[in-house]
Amino acid sequence: MRRILLLCVLPALVLLVAPGCPLDIRIRCDEPGDCPQGFVCVRGDCEPATTARIGAACDTEADCGPGLSCDTGFPGGYCLRPCSEAAPCPEGSVCAPGLGMCFQACGEACVRPGYGCGPVPEVSALLSACVPVTAPVDGGCTDAECEVPDAGCTGSGCEATDAGCTGPGCEAPDGGCSGSGCETPDAGCTGAGCETPDAGCTGAGCETPDAGCTGPSCETPDAGCTGTGCGTPDAGCASTVPVGGACTRTCECADAEATCINETCALACATDFTCPDGQRCTDAQCEVGARLGEPCRTPFDCPGTAQCPRERMRCEARCNPRADLCAAGYRCAPDWYCVRECSGPPASVGEVCENSWDCSPCSFCLPSGAALRCRQPCRLDRDCPGGAPGACEQLEDTKACRL
């Protein structure tokens, strides 16, 4: 049912169009059919069909409009539209062919909180669009919208005045000031040029040698030394920082296997499978995130250029068996999927599958009659159960044991 809303209603109709009181006529709708030709029903309002809502926040499909879907795996929801060579994206959006979806283009319109111009997990080509931008929570956030107000804030506009402020313009002078130009001389001054010599001085050039000295060149070795080069290693270093927490040296990390990398306690790794459950290996250190073969909601949950197919909702990466460009700990299966490396007997032989991730490690998803089934790879007949002649059959570029 169409409903006409007349805003700025005045007693006389002539006043409706009088200067200073514009006539605002909107058509309300309950269903797509309530709108006239050229309009679509979006959140109860008929809007021009040309209005692109790709990338807009949403809770349901109705928030996006006809032809668009609402992917709630994105923070705050994300309106997506299918695309292909035959159905290109409208102006202001870009098509990710591998995903078959239009994303909002980078530019001035990309203003949603938590979103910015970033890479799209797209295997066909390098592509950037308006997508969630991952960043440490409030790392250096300095405005009122910070999740943890004033986390790292160092300006005069901080909500908690002078939280860590170190400049002479701080509202509370010298709040943590450590330079020779502090308003209150030597408030926390740690340099050789302090007005009051050696007030907390920690360098080898202190006027009173070793007054709080913490470096390996101290005249009295290890006098309060807290670095890895101390004569008595880690004297006074407390191992209290959890994995993922901020650190300045490895001895601060609570996990004995963690190291301080880029000022963060992290576990070094060679493959995903050397990291704890719920983490994966990225740039030789463990990070929280889904691995290949694990559940996902969007491609951004997955590592690298891996996809999150809507029909399976798990992280999957394609590969070329002739090149095998899978990440360490994975190998390229004959059906062109990176799967976990393994050794030992397979456990799901004969089961119906869509791809090799449906099979247990050590078996692949290959044709068997009219269906795809998990099959054990082989090189010779003796590699198959029983070892009978012809047990290992050729299947295009690979071999597998007959079922």
C-alpha positions in Angstrom: 0.0 0.0 0.0 1.4 3.4 -1.0 1.4 6.1 1.6 2.1 9.7 0.8 3.7 11.8 3.5 3.3 15.6 3.3 5.9 17.3 5.5 5.8 20.9 6.6 1.9 20.9 6.6 0.4 24.3 7.0 -3.3 25.3 7.2 -3.5 26.6 3.7 -2.2 24.7 0.7 -0.7 27.8 -0.8 1.6 28.0 2.2 3.0 24.6 1.4 4.9 26.0 -1.5 5.7 29.3 0.1 9.4 30.4 0.3 11.2 28.8 3.3 8.9 25.8 3.5 9.7 23.3 0.7 7.4 20.6 -0.2 8.9 17.2 0.7 6.8 14.3 -0.8 8.0 10.8 -0.1 6.4 7.5 -1.0 6.4 5.0 1.7 6.3 1.3 0.9 5.8 -2.1 2.5 6.6 -4.3 -0.6 8.6 -3.8 -3.8 5.3 -3.5 -5.8 4.3 -0.5 -3.8 6.8 1.7 -5.6 6.3 3.3 -9.0 8.4 2.4 -12.0 12.0 3.5 -11.6 11.9 3.2 -7.8 12.8 0.4 -5.3 11.6 -0.2 -1.8 14.5 0.3 0.7 13.8 0.4 4.5 10.2 1.5 3.9 11.0 4.3 1.4 10.7 4.3 -2.3 14.2 5.3 -3.6 15.3 5.8 -7.2 16.5 2.5 -8.7 19.7 4.2 -9.7 20.7 4.8 -6.1 23.5 2.3 -5.5 23.5 0.9 -2.0 26.5 -1.4 -2.6 28.7 -1.3 0.5 25.9 0.2 2.7 25.3 -1.2 6.2 22.4 -3.6 6.6 20.7 -6.1 8.8 18.5 -7.9 6.3 18.1 -8.1 2.5 15.3 -5.5 2.7 17.9 -2.9 3.8 19.7 -3.3 0.5 16.9 -3.4 -2.1 16.1 -5.7 -5.0 19.0 -7.4 -6.6 21.3 -7.0 -3.6 22.1 -9.2 -0.7 23.1 -8.4 2.8 26.2 -10.2 4.0 26.2 -10.0 7.8 29.6 -11.5 8.0 31.0 -8.0 7.4 31.0 -5.6 10.4 27.6 -3.8 10.5 26.6 -5.8 7.4 27.5 -5.1 3.7 25.2 -4.8 0.7 26.5 -6.8 -2.2 25.4 -7.3 -5.7 26.3 -10.2 -8.0 28.5 -9.3 -11.1 29.9 -11.0 -14.1 31.1 -10.1 -17.6 27.5 -10.1 -18.7 26.3 -8.1 -15.6 28.9 -5.4 -14.7 28.7 -3.4 -11.6 27.0 0.0 -11.5 29.0 3.2 -11.2 30.7 3.7 -7.9 31.4 0.0 -7.4 33.9 -2.6 -8.6 33.5 -6.3 -9.5 35.6 -9.0 -7.9 35.3 -11.7 -10.6 36.5 -14.5 -8.4 33.9 -13.7 -5.8 31.2 -12.7 -8.3 30.3 -9.7 -6.3 30.3 -5.9 -6.6 32.1 -4.0 -3.8 31.9 -0.3 -3.1 34.8 1.5 -4.9 37.5 3.4 -3.0 37.0 7.1 -2.8 35.3 9.9 -0.9 32.1 7.8 -0.5 34.0 5.2 1.6 33.3 6.8 5.0 31.8 4.0 7.1 33.5 3.6 10.5 36.0 0.8 10.4 36.0 0.7 6.6 38.6 2.0 4.2 40.4 1.3 0.9 41.9 -2.1 1.2 42.7 -5.3 -0.7 39.9 -7.7 -1.7 40.8 -11.4 -1.5 40.6 -11.9 -5.3 42.7 -14.5 -7.1 42.1 -13.2 -10.6 43.9 -9.8 -10.1 45.0 -7.3 -7.6 41.9 -5.4 -6.5 41.1 -2.7 -3.9 37.7 -1.6 -2.7 35.9 -0.1 0.3 36.3 -3.0 2.8 36.8 -3.5 6.6 40.2 -2.2 7.5 41.9 -4.3 10.2 43.9 -2.4 12.8 44.8 -3.0 16.5 42.0 -1.8 18.6 42.6 1.8 19.5 46.2 1.7 18.7 47.0 5.4 19.0 43.3 6.3 18.7 42.9 10.0 19.6 39.3 10.9 19.2 36.1 10.6 21.2 34.9 7.5 19.2 37.8 5.3 20.4 36.7 2.0 21.8 39.1 2.5 24.7 39.0 6.3 25.1 42.4 8.0 24.9 44.3 4.7 24.3 47.6 6.2 23.2 46.1 9.7 23.1 48.9 12.4 23.3 47.1 15.6 22.3 45.4 18.4 24.2 42.0 17.1 23.1 42.2 13.8 24.9 39.1 12.8 26.9 41.2 11.9 29.9 43.2 15.1 30.0 46.9 14.6 29.3 46.8 10.8 29.2 50.4 10.2 28.3 50.8 13.8 27.0 54.5 14.6 26.6 54.6 18.1 24.9 54.9 21.5 26.5 51.3 22.3 25.3 49.7 19.7 27.6 46.8 20.9 29.7 48.4 19.5 32.8 52.0 20.6 32.3 54.6 17.9 32.1 52.3 15.0 32.3 54.9 12.4 31.6 57.2 14.9 30.0 60.7 13.5 29.5 62.6 16.2 27.6 64.9 19.0 28.7 62.3 21.5 27.5 59.6 20.4 30.1 57.7 23.2 31.9 58.6 21.7 35.2 62.4 21.0 34.8 63.5 17.3 34.9 60.0 15.9 35.4 61.0 12.4 34.4 64.0 13.6 32.5 66.3 10.7 31.4 68.9 12.4 29.3 72.5 13.6 30.0 71.4 17.2 29.6 68.9 17.2 32.4 68.8 20.4 34.5 69.0 18.3 37.7 71.8 15.8 36.7 71.0 12.1 36.7 67.3 12.5 37.7 66.4 9.0 36.6 69.3 9.0 34.1 69.6 5.6 32.5 72.4 6.1 29.9 76.1 5.4 30.0 76.8 9.1 29.9 75.1 9.9 33.2 77.0 12.4 35.4 76.6 10.1 38.4 77.7 6.8 36.8 75.1 3.9 36.9 72.4 5.9 38.6 69.6 3.7 37.4 71.7 2.5 34.5 70.0 -0.3 32.5 72.4 -1.0 29.6 75.2 -3.5 29.2 77.8 -0.7 29.3 77.0 0.3 32.9 80.1 0.7 35.1 78.5 -1.5 37.7 77.3 -4.4 35.5 73.6 -5.2 35.9 72.8 -2.5 38.3 69.1 -2.6 37.7 69.8 -4.0 34.2 66.6 -5.2 32.4 67.8 -5.9 28.9 68.8 -9.2 27.1 72.5 -8.0 27.2 72.8 -7.9 31.0 75.6 -9.8 32.6 73.0 -11.6 34.7 70.3 -12.1 32.0 66.9 -10.5 32.6 67.7 -9.3 36.1 64.4 -7.8 37.2 62.5 -8.7 34.0 58.9 -9.9 34.8 57.4 -12.5 32.4 53.8 -11.3 32.6 52.8 -10.2 29.1 50.4 -12.7 27.3 50.7 -13.6 23.6 49.4 -10.6 21.7 50.3 -8.1 24.4 52.7 -5.2 24.1 56.3 -5.8 25.0 59.8 -4.2 24.7 61.9 -7.4 25.1 61.3 -11.1 25.0 61.8 -11.8 28.7 58.5 -9.9 29.3 56.5 -12.6 27.5 54.7 -15.0 29.8 54.8 -17.9 27.2 58.3 -19.4 27.3 58.1 -20.0 23.5 57.0 -16.5 22.6 59.3 -13.7 21.4 58.9 -10.0 21.3 58.4 -9.1 17.6 57.4 -5.6 16.5 56.7 -4.7 20.2 54.2 -7.6 20.5 54.6 -11.0 22.3 54.2 -13.5 19.5 54.8 -17.2 18.9 57.2 -17.8 16.1 56.0 -20.4 13.5 56.9 -22.2 10.3 53.4 -23.5 9.5 49.8 -23.0 10.7 50.2 -26.3 12.5 52.9 -25.0 14.8 50.5 -22.4 16.2 47.9 -23.0 18.9 44.3 -23.8 18.0 42.4 -20.8 16.6 45.6 -19.2 15.2 47.5 -19.4 11.9 51.0 -18.6 10.8 51.5 -15.2 9.0 54.9 -13.7 8.3 56.5 -16.3 10.6 54.4 -15.5 13.7 51.1 -16.8 15.0 48.0 -14.6 14.7 44.4 -15.2 15.6 42.4 -16.3 12.5 40.9 -19.1 10.5 43.2 -21.5 8.7 42.5 -23.2 5.3 39.7 -25.7 5.7 38.2 -23.9 8.7 34.8 -22.2 8.9 34.5 -18.6 7.8 31.8 -15.9 7.2 33.5 -13.8 4.6 36.8 -14.0 2.6 38.3 -11.5 5.0 38.3 -14.2 7.7 40.6 -16.2 5.6 44.4 -16.0 5.0 45.9 -14.3 2.0 43.8 -14.7 -1.2 41.8 -17.7 0.1 38.1 -17.6 -0.6 35.0 -18.3 1.6 32.5 -19.9 -0.8 29.0 -19.3 0.3 27.9 -22.9 -0.5 30.5 -24.3 1.9 31.5 -21.4 4.2 35.1 -22.5 4.8 38.4 -21.0 3.8 39.7 -22.5 0.6 42.6 -21.6 -1.6 43.1 -22.7 -5.2 46.5 -23.8 -6.7 48.1 -25.3 -9.7 49.3 -28.9 -9.2 52.2 -28.3 -11.6 53.5 -25.3 -9.5 52.2 -26.2 -6.0 52.2 -22.6 -4.6 50.5 -23.5 -1.4 51.6 -22.1 1.9 54.0 -24.2 4.0 52.3 -27.1 5.6 49.9 -27.5 2.7 50.1 -29.3 -0.7 48.2 -28.9 -4.0 45.6 -31.6 -4.5 44.8 -32.9 -8.0 41.5 -30.9 -8.0 43.5 -27.7 -7.5 42.9 -27.0 -3.8 45.6 -26.4 -1.2 45.1 -29.1 1.5 47.1 -30.1 4.5 50.2 -32.2 3.9 50.1 -35.6 5.6 51.7 -39.0 6.0 49.9 -42.2 6.9 46.8 -44.0 5.7 43.7 -42.1 4.6 40.5 -42.5 6.6 37.6 -41.4 4.4 38.2 -43.4 1.2 35.0 -44.0 -0.8 33.0 -41.1 0.7 31.2 -38.7 -1.6 32.9 -35.2 -1.8 32.8 -31.8 -3.4 36.5 -31.2 -3.2 39.5 -32.5 -1.4 38.7 -30.6 1.8 35.8 -33.0 2.3 38.3 -35.9 2.4 40.5 -36.6 5.4 44.2 -35.9 5.1 46.0 -38.2 2.7 43.0 -38.7 0.3 41.8 -36.5 -2.5 38.4 -35.8 -4.1 38.5 -37.5 -7.6 36.1 -39.0 -10.1 34.8 -42.4 -9.5 32.2 -43.5 -12.0 29.5 -40.8 -12.2 30.4 -39.3 -8.8 33.3 -37.5 -7.0 34.7 -39.6 -4.1 37.6 -39.5 -1.7 40.4 -41.7 -3.1 43.8 -42.7 -2.0 46.7 -41.4 -4.2 49.2 -43.9 -5.4 52.2 -44.3 -7.7 52.3 -48.1 -8.1 49.9 -51.0 -7.6 51.6 -52.0 -4.4 50.7 -48.6 -2.8 47.0 -49.7 -2.8 45.3 -52.1 -0.4 46.0 -55.7 -1.6 48.4 -54.5 -4.3 46.6 -56.3 -7.1 47.6 -55.6 -10.7 45.7 -52.6 -12.0 44.8 -51.4 -8.5 46.5 -48.0 -9.1 44.7 -46.4 -12.1 45.6 -43.3 -14.1 43.2 -40.3 -13.8 44.3 -37.5 -16.1 47.4 -36.1 -14.4 47.3 -38.2 -11.2 46.9 -41.7 -10.1 44.6 -43.2 -7.4 43.6 -46.5 -6.0 40.5 -48.1 -7.5 37.5 -48.2 -5.3 
